[in-house]
Amino acid sequence: MAVPKRRTSKAKKSSRKSVNMAKSAPALSTCSKCHEPKIPHRVCPNCGHYDGREIIAEEE
């Protein structure tokens, strides 16, 4: 049976566990068309525009 030769240090243990730490909320940018906050590089959920073009047609 395999047994560790040395004790795992605090730094090694913490760096392994750091992946599971809480991540921050994504940064927000403003839509150039409607000026509402949106996630960068995504279609605006409010107006449906991306990069100055209408991607999702608005329902009337």
NUKOLNU-702594 format. One record per residue: x, y, z of N, C-alpha, C, O, CB in turn; residue number from 1. Coordinates in pm, 1 decimal, decimal comma. Each point is the difference from the previous one (the first is absolute). Glycine has a CB too. Layout:
BEGIN
{nx X	ny Y	nz Z	cax X	cay Y	caz Z	cx X	cy Y	cz Z	ox X	oy Y	oz Z	cbx X	cby Y	cbz Z	k NUM} $
...
END
This chain:
BEGIN
{nx 83,9	ny -118,6	nz 0,0	cax -83,9	cay 118,6	caz 0,0	cx 88,6	cy 125,3	cz 0,0	ox 98,9	oy 6,2	oz 73,1	cbx -283,1	cby -131,9	cbz 49,4	k 1} $
{nx 149,2	ny 223,3	nz -203,0	cax 79,8	cay 121,2	caz -10,0	cx -27,5	cy 91,4	cz 118,4	ox -114,9	oy 25,6	oz 35,9	cbx 113,7	cby -44,2	cbz -285,8	k 2} $
{nx 109,3	ny 67,1	nz 309,2	cax -9,9	cay 90,6	caz 114,5	cx 84,4	cy 122,6	cz -31,5	ox 112,2	oy -14,7	oz -48,4	cbx -149,6	cby -177,2	cbz 213,6	k 3} $
{nx -13,7	ny 314,7	nz -138,7	cax 80,1	cay 119,5	caz -27,4	cx 126,4	cy 2,5	cz 85,0	ox -2,4	oy -33,7	oz 118,4	cbx -206,5	cby 157,5	cbz -178,3	k 4} $
{nx 318,9	ny -83,3	nz -2,4	cax 127,2	cay 5,2	caz 71,7	cx 7,3	cy 122,6	cz 89,0	ox 56,5	oy -5,2	oz 109,2	cbx 53,0	cby -117,9	cbz -296,3	k 5} $
{nx -167,4	ny 234,9	nz 139,9	cax 4,5	cay 124,3	caz 76,8	cx -140,2	cy 56,1	cz 14,5	ox -90,9	oy -32,5	oz -76,5	cbx 324,0	cby 79,7	cbz -5,2	k 6} $
{nx -247,8	ny 37,6	nz 181,5	cax -127,9	cay 66,4	caz 24,3	cx -25,2	cy 104,4	cz -109,5	ox 94,1	oy 66,6	oz -43,1	cbx -70,8	cby -104,5	cbz 293,7	k 7} $
{nx -148,2	ny 53,6	nz -296,4	cax -34,7	cay 101,3	caz -99,8	cx 0,8	cy 136,6	cz 67,2	ox -64,9	oy 19,7	oz 102,7	cbx -75,1	cby -185,6	cbz -234,8	k 8} $
{nx 213,5	ny 259,6	nz 74,1	cax 12,0	cay 133,0	caz 59,9	cx -130,5	cy 78,2	cz -14,3	ox -85,8	oy -34,2	oz -81,4	cbx 332,0	cby 33,8	cbz 30,7	k 9} $
{nx -259,7	ny 105,9	nz 131,2	cax -120,1	cay 85,2	caz -4,5	cx -13,8	cy 66,1	cz -137,0	ox -110,5	oy 10,6	oz -53,1	cbx 129,9	cby 31,5	cbz 301,0	k 10} $
{nx 91,7	ny 2,1	nz -304,8	cax -3,2	cay 67,5	caz -130,2	cx -46,2	cy -96,0	cz -109,2	ox -82,0	oy 36,4	oz -84,2	cbx 267,2	cby 116,9	cbz 158,4	k 11} $
{nx -133,7	ny -273,8	nz -73,1	cax -37,9	cay -99,1	caz -100,5	cx -147,8	cy -35,9	cz 13,7	ox -71,5	oy -11,9	oz -99,5	cbx 306,6	cby -78,7	cbz 98,6	k 12} $
{nx -279,4	ny 73,6	nz 124,3	cax -139,8	cay -35,2	caz 26,6	cx -93,0	cy 114,9	cz -40,1	ox -105,3	oy -23,8	oz -59,0	cbx 178,8	cby -126,2	cbz 248,4	k 13} $
{nx -35,3	ny 274,7	nz -157,6	cax -83,5	cay 116,6	caz -31,4	cx -8,7	cy 24,2	cz -150,0	ox -106,3	oy 34,5	oz -51,5	cbx 169,7	cby 65,8	cbz 270,6	k 14} $
{nx 49,6	ny -118,6	nz -290,3	cax -2,6	cay 22,8	caz -144,1	cx -85,2	cy -104,2	cz -69,8	ox -60,7	oy 29,6	oz -102,9	cbx 287,2	cby 73,4	cbz 115,6	k 15} $
{nx -232,5	ny -222,0	nz 39,4	cax -85,1	cay -104,6	caz -56,9	cx -146,9	cy 31,0	cz 24,7	ox -84,7	oy -27,7	oz -85,0	cbx 267,4	cby -140,4	cbz 119,4	k 16} $
{nx -213,3	ny 225,3	nz 81,5	cax -138,6	cay 32,0	caz 34,9	cx -48,2	cy 131,5	cz -59,8	ox -120,3	oy 26,4	oz -1,2	cbx 153,8	cby -152,8	cbz 210,3	k 17} $
{nx 59,0	ny 210,4	nz -259,3	cax -37,3	cay 133,3	caz -45,9	cx -92,5	cy -3,1	cz -121,4	ox -70,5	oy 97,8	oz -24,8	cbx 287,0	cby -15,7	cbz 113,1	k 18} $
{nx -218,5	ny -190,4	nz -163,7	cax -86,8	cay -11,9	caz -117,1	cx -146,4	cy 4,7	cz 42,4	ox -85,0	oy 48,9	oz -74,4	cbx 261,0	cby -184,1	cbz -44,8	k 19} $
{nx -204,7	ny 85,4	nz 236,6	cax -137,9	cay -8,2	caz 46,5	cx -47,3	cy 124,0	cz 74,5	ox -114,6	oy 4,7	oz 44,8	cbx 146,2	cby -247,6	cbz -31,3	k 20} $
{nx 54,6	ny 343,6	nz 0,7	cax -39,3	cay 122,0	caz 69,6	cx -106,9	cy 74,2	cz -80,0	ox -11,9	oy -18,9	oz -121,1	cbx 241,2	cby 35,6	cbz 225,0	k 21} $
{nx -304,7	ny 65,5	nz -37,5	cax -106,8	cay 75,5	caz -66,4	cx 59,9	cy 94,6	cz -103,2	ox 97,4	oy 70,2	oz 27,2	cbx -241,5	cby -85,7	cbz 179,3	k 22} $
{nx 84,7	ny 16,4	nz -324,9	cax 47,2	cay 87,7	caz -106,2	cx -82,2	cy 127,4	cz 1,1	ox -115,4	oy 1,0	oz 42,9	cbx 189,3	cby -198,1	cbz -181,9	k 23} $
{nx -12,7	ny 305,1	nz 91,0	cax -69,0	cay 128,0	caz -0,8	cx -102,7	cy 4,6	cz -113,3	ox 6,2	oy -79,4	oz -93,9	cbx 197,3	cby 190,1	cbz 193,2	k 24} $
{nx -296,7	ny -18,0	nz -89,6	cax -101,5	cay 17,2	caz -103,0	cx 65,6	cy 52,5	cz -127,7	ox 101,0	oy 70,0	oz 7,1	cbx -278,5	cby -26,1	cbz 168,8	k 25} $
{nx 121,4	ny -76,6	nz -292,7	cax 62,4	cay 48,0	caz -123,8	cx -7,5	cy 151,4	cz -11,9	ox -94,1	oy 63,1	oz 48,2	cbx 35,3	cby -278,7	cbz -157,4	k 26} $
{nx 157,8	ny 271,5	nz 45,4	cax 3,3	cay 144,5	caz -20,7	cx -112,1	cy 39,4	cz -96,1	ox -37,8	oy -78,2	oz -87,2	cbx 288,4	cby 84,1	cbz 128,3	k 27} $
{nx -302,7	ny 113,4	nz -25,1	cax -107,6	cay 47,3	caz -86,1	cx 47,7	cy 118,3	cz -82,3	ox 78,3	oy 82,6	oz 47,0	cbx -249,7	cby -162,5	cbz 118,3	k 28} $
{nx 123,3	ny 87,0	nz -288,6	cax 24,2	cay 116,0	caz -85,1	cx -136,1	cy 55,1	cz -39,8	ox -103,2	oy -61,4	oz 27,2	cbx 326,3	cby -30,7	cbz -114,0	k 29} $
{nx -222,8	ny 207,5	nz 22,7	cax -127,6	cay 59,5	caz -39,7	cx -23,9	cy -24,7	cz -147,7	ox 93,5	oy 0,2	oz -80,0	cbx -72,4	cby 176,0	cbz 258,3	k 30} $
{nx -145,6	ny -197,3	nz -213,4	cax -40,0	cay -18,8	caz -138,8	cx 10,6	cy 134,7	cz -70,9	ox -41,3	oy 103,0	oz 53,3	cbx -114,5	cby -296,0	cbz 7,3	k 31} $
{nx 211,7	ny 190,8	nz -181,4	cax 16,6	cay 125,1	caz -73,9	cx -132,3	cy 52,3	cz -55,5	ox -10,4	oy 118,4	oz -31,8	cbx 241,7	cby -190,2	cbz -26,1	k 32} $
{nx -331,3	ny -13,3	nz 45,9	cax -128,8	cay 40,6	caz -56,5	cx -95,9	cy 50,3	cz 109,4	ox -51,6	oy 111,5	oz -8,7	cbx 83,8	cby -279,6	cbz -176,7	k 33} $
{nx -55,3	ny 85,1	nz 287,9	cax -99,7	cay 36,2	caz 102,2	cx 63,0	cy 43,7	cz 132,1	ox -71,3	oy 43,8	oz 90,3	cbx -84,3	cby -204,9	cbz -197,1	k 34} $
{nx 288,2	ny 150,0	nz 119,6	cax 74,8	cay 43,3	caz 119,4	cx -40,1	cy -76,1	cz 126,2	ox 11,4	oy 52,7	oz 110,6	cbx 8,0	cby 172,0	cbz -214,1	k 35} $
{nx -65,9	ny -347,2	nz 87,4	cax -29,4	cay -87,0	caz 114,1	cx 124,3	cy -85,0	cz 29,6	ox 78,4	oy -26,8	oz -91,0	cbx -328,1	cby 20,7	cbz 32,7	k 36} $
{nx 269,2	ny -36,7	nz 183,7	cax 114,9	cay -85,8	caz 30,3	cx -17,5	cy -138,7	cz -62,5	ox -109,7	oy -55,8	oz -0,6	cbx 146,1	cby 181,8	cbz 215,8	k 37} $
{nx 73,8	ny -180,3	nz -267,8	cax -1,9	cay -133,3	caz -59,1	cx 136,2	cy -63,8	cz 18,8	ox 97,4	oy 69,3	oz 29,5	cbx -271,8	cby 0,0	cbz -198,7	k 38} $
{nx 182,5	ny -200,4	nz 152,6	cax 126,1	cay -71,8	caz 9,7	cx 78,1	cy 24,5	cz -129,0	ox -58,4	oy -7,2	oz -108,1	cbx -42,9	cby -170,5	cbz 261,6	k 39} $
{nx 231,5	ny 206,4	nz -145,7	cax 77,9	cay 27,9	caz -120,4	cx 0,2	cy -118,9	cz -96,8	ox -3,2	oy -115,4	oz 42,8	cbx 146,2	cby 270,5	cbz 92,0	k 40} $
{nx -139,1	ny -126,8	nz -263,3	cax 5,3	cay -99,1	caz -108,2	cx -124,3	cy -87,8	cz -3,7	ox 7,5	oy -116,5	oz -39,1	cbx 240,2	cby 117,0	cbz 57,9	k 41} $
{nx -360,8	ny 54,0	nz 21,3	cax -127,5	cay -71,5	caz -5,5	cx -104,0	cy 91,9	cz -61,8	ox 15,7	oy 122,1	oz 0,9	cbx 43,4	cby -261,7	cbz 202,7	k 42} $
{nx -166,1	ny 80,2	nz -257,7	cax -111,3	cay 78,3	caz -53,1	cx -70,3	cy 66,2	cz 117,1	ox -17,4	oy -61,8	oz 105,1	cbx -11,5	cby -93,4	cbz -304,9	k 43} $
{nx -11,3	ny 280,0	nz 182,8	cax -69,6	cay 73,1	caz 105,8	cx -136,6	cy -64,9	cz 23,9	ox -78,2	oy -13,1	oz -94,2	cbx 198,9	cby 229,1	cbz 32,9	k 44} $
{nx -150,9	ny -256,3	nz 183,3	cax -130,2	cay -63,0	caz 25,9	cx -115,6	cy 98,3	cz -8,8	ox -114,9	oy -41,5	oz -15,0	cbx 230,7	cby -121,7	cbz 160,1	k 45} $
{nx -87,4	ny 293,2	nz -136,1	cax -105,4	cay 100,5	caz -1,2	cx -44,5	cy 33,7	cz -142,4	ox -119,6	oy -1,3	oz -29,3	cbx 211,5	cby 93,7	cbz 242,6	k 46} $
{nx 3,9	ny -62,1	nz -302,5	cax -36,5	cay 45,1	caz -134,8	cx 37,4	cy -99,4	cz -109,6	ox -47,6	oy 14,4	oz -112,6	cbx 76,0	cby 217,1	cbz 193,6	k 47} $
{nx 54,7	ny -331,5	nz -52,8	cax 34,6	cay -100,8	caz -99,4	cx 108,7	cy 41,2	cz -97,1	ox 13,7	oy -62,7	oz -105,1	cbx -242,4	cby -14,7	cbz 126,1	k 48} $
{nx 306,4	ny 179,8	nz 9,4	cax 106,5	cay 46,5	caz -87,8	cx 134,8	cy -51,8	cz 48,0	ox 21,8	oy -20,7	oz 119,3	cbx -155,5	cby 225,7	cbz -174,4	k 49} $
{nx 224,8	ny -225,6	nz -41,9	cax 138,1	cay -35,5	caz 30,8	cx 89,2	cy 65,0	cz -105,0	ox -23,2	oy -16,3	oz -119,8	cbx -45,8	cby -204,5	cbz 228,4	k 50} $
{nx 169,7	ny 293,4	nz -65,1	cax 97,0	cay 64,7	caz -87,7	cx -67,2	cy 91,5	cz -102,6	ox 42,4	oy 6,9	oz -115,4	cbx 108,2	cby -203,5	cbz 146,6	k 51} $
{nx -254,9	ny 266,2	nz 11,7	cax -68,1	cay 95,9	caz -86,2	cx -99,9	cy -61,1	cz -96,8	ox -61,5	oy 71,9	oz -78,8	cbx 261,5	cby 64,9	cbz 98,8	k 52} $
{nx -217,4	ny -269,5	nz -15,4	cax -94,5	cay -65,8	caz -90,6	cx -113,2	cy -63,6	cz 79,7	ox 19,9	oy -41,0	oz 114,3	cbx 165,0	cby -1,9	cbz -280,2	k 53} $
{nx -302,8	ny 34,4	nz 106,7	cax -113,3	cay -63,7	caz 66,5	cx 9,8	cy -150,3	cz -24,4	ox -7,1	oy -45,2	oz -114,3	cbx -139,7	cby 252,9	cbz 86,9	k 54} $
{nx 162,7	ny -283,8	nz 133,0	cax 14,0	cay -145,3	caz -10,0	cx -134,9	cy -66,9	cz 26,8	ox -40,7	oy -90,3	oz -73,1	cbx 283,0	cby 105,2	cbz 145,9	k 55} $
{nx -310,1	ny 29,0	nz 30,5	cax -131,5	cay -52,9	caz 35,7	cx -102,9	cy 107,0	cz -29,4	ox 7,2	oy 110,2	oz 54,3	cbx 89,8	cby -261,1	cbz 125,1	k 56} $
{nx -193,1	ny 119,0	nz -265,5	cax -102,9	cay 98,4	caz -36,7	cx -91,9	cy 27,4	cz 118,8	ox -40,6	oy -91,8	oz 71,3	cbx 49,8	cby 14,5	cbz -311,5	k 57} $
{nx -41,3	ny 204,8	nz 260,1	cax -88,4	cay 36,9	caz 109,3	cx -143,8	cy -34,2	cz -35,0	ox -43,6	oy 21,7	oz -113,1	cbx 200,7	cby 161,5	cbz 180,5	k 58} $
{nx -230,8	ny -236,7	nz 28,9	cax -141,5	cay -29,9	caz -21,1	cx -83,1	cy 126,3	cz 18,2	ox 21,9	oy 76,2	oz 94,2	cbx 13,3	cby -313,0	cbz -15,5	k 59} $
{nx -128,0	ny 258,7	nz -166,7	cax -81,8	cay 121,7	caz 6,5	cx -137,9	cy -28,9	cz 49,2	ox -81,9	oy 91,2	oz 11,5	cbx 212,0	cby 4,4	cbz -195,3	k 60} $
END
